[in-house]
Amino acid sequence: MRTSGVLLFIAYLGFISLGLPDAAHGINWPFVRSEFSVPIGWLGLVIAGGGVGYLVSSFSVGYLLSRFGVGWLLVVSSLFVSFGLFGFYFSSTFTVFVLFAIVIGIGSGAIDAGLNAYAAEHFSAKHMNWLHAAFGVGATAGPIIVTTVLVSFSQNWRLGYAILAVILFVTAIVFLFSRHLWESDKHAPKKSEGSLDETVTVSQLQALKHPVIRSQIVFFFLYSGVEVGVGQWAFTVMTESRGISLASAGTWVAIYWGALAIGRAVFGFLVERFPVDQLLRLCLAGVVLGALSFTASVTPYASYLGLALMGFSAAPIFPCMISQTAIRVGKKYSAHAIGFQMSAAVTGAMTLPFLSGLIGGQYGLAWLSVTFLFYALLLLGLFQLILKRVK
């Protein structure tokens, strides 16, 4: 039992480390693009590069786990992320910068998929929810670290990435010295509550023909686009379009990610007391209201309120939609459906922020924030369609 507690702590550390570099890009981007003299919308290339690396490693994680085991996978993957962050520090051109984003994506995808695979088999559902909240802790800490460096060291964006690289290197060392614990016989997999044999009879093509599955694929695509897009672009919108100071903008981006983490902890208790679909409907409406407040931005405080409301309201959407998948589509379809949804989420995180950046670069940053509101409205409407199709 003691070893289980140690592993659980290390798993939380792994998820926190996952969030650190993701949220940092949005803070550093105005200075990165200025140094490399690239258009504002090219942040999407950085996100896309990381997403491509993530997809490659996450799709291969089954083979990697069987070949090397989860312990060594976490060690090597953390070193990849650390190496990529150090690569940002030394990047001489934007092309090199994007290549190192791919390296970070490869490491992050393997950490994410490896930890989720292990946790799903060995940890309780409660801890699964809290592990995803831990990602939000990392995503909150990342902007705080980077903003502090920018304010304290003459807007030195490279130093912020170097500090994160050191943190990920330390994480890799922790994984190295704990690698044997992951393979311990004391950690037998949890007993399955039901047979998975029936899922074998359903092909991927059959699953793709299911109308609810198709709708949920689009839902996860849009949701990740909103979550990542707001986190990546809010700092640029506030500082370059609304005259908000670097410190204030960085702080409120951190609050956005913090609200996401805290919200997952809070809603983890509420989902046991209220109907999940009712909570999801209210939260999606909250995301719309938050996006409206941020987009309208009558005062700087409207931007701040919008960010906090979007972060808190978005918190339970991803884990609750995942947990409801088997209920909506049936157990025999759920394994395929969840795989499609995770892939759609990564794809949405790559493409929609890029699209928003292109719109902002072409028509102005005010229109970039409008895209957040548009995606949020589509999400709410699509959720109503999913509920209708389930019935």
MOQUI-V133741 format. One record per helix or strand of 2 or more residues. SS is the DSSP state (@ for helix, = for strand). FROM is the first residue (numbers start at 1). TO is the last residue. If there is no record, write none. Layout:
SS;FROM;TO  SS;FROM;TO
This chain:
@;2;36  @;40;59  @;61;90  @;94;122  @;125;152  @;157;183  @;197;201  @;204;208  @;211;241  @;246;270  @;276;296  @;300;314  @;317;323  @;325;329  @;331;363  @;365;390
